[in-house]
Amino acid sequence: MTSTPIAETENTALTEAFRRAAARRRTTREQTRDDGGFGRLTPQRAEVLRALAMCEDFVSAQLLHAGLLAAGSRVGLSTVYRTLTALAAVGRADVIRDTNGERLFRHRPGTAHRHYLVCRACGLSRSVESAAVEAWADHVARTSGFADVRHTVELTGTCATCLAAG
């Protein structure tokens, strides 16, 4: 993995997003003292973000960490986990679960919510049109009396390459 500088505006935006996520998590005095370290975009978190952005498909924290180590990074696995969790919380990473229940992450270049079709055999993922799902979720939220409704839709299947391989 190669390091590429993050644009200053994205760096500032991400720092603010991390701060907002940390502020939402603070509900007790003890949590205020230990906010999980999400207050600012450190060089280690920037390194994790760059590595995630270079992955074309969903990746586990362990696999991302292994790639960082192979590239000479000294970022710890716990930093990778915390950073990926914070990125997901602020809408900068999408999260799905694999067949074993492990969380897999993918960089979200913008803030728009996405849905994916993921190959169960090789992990290939493709963003899919989901306007109907979004409209349905909005309708349920409006008619149910609930607020801040969120949803998760995971589509899995077998890609053409894996089907051909048998």
Salt bridges, closest charged atoms under 4 A:
GLU10 OE1 - ARG92 NH2 3.56
GLU16 OE2 - ARG19 NH1 2.96
ASP35 OD2 - ARG26 NH2 2.76
ASP94 OD1 - ARG108 NH2 2.44
GLU134 OE2 - HIS113 NE2 3.74
GLU134 OE2 - HIS115 NE2 2.83
GLU134 OE2 - HIS151 NE2 3.27
ASP148 OD2 - ARG150 NH2 3.39
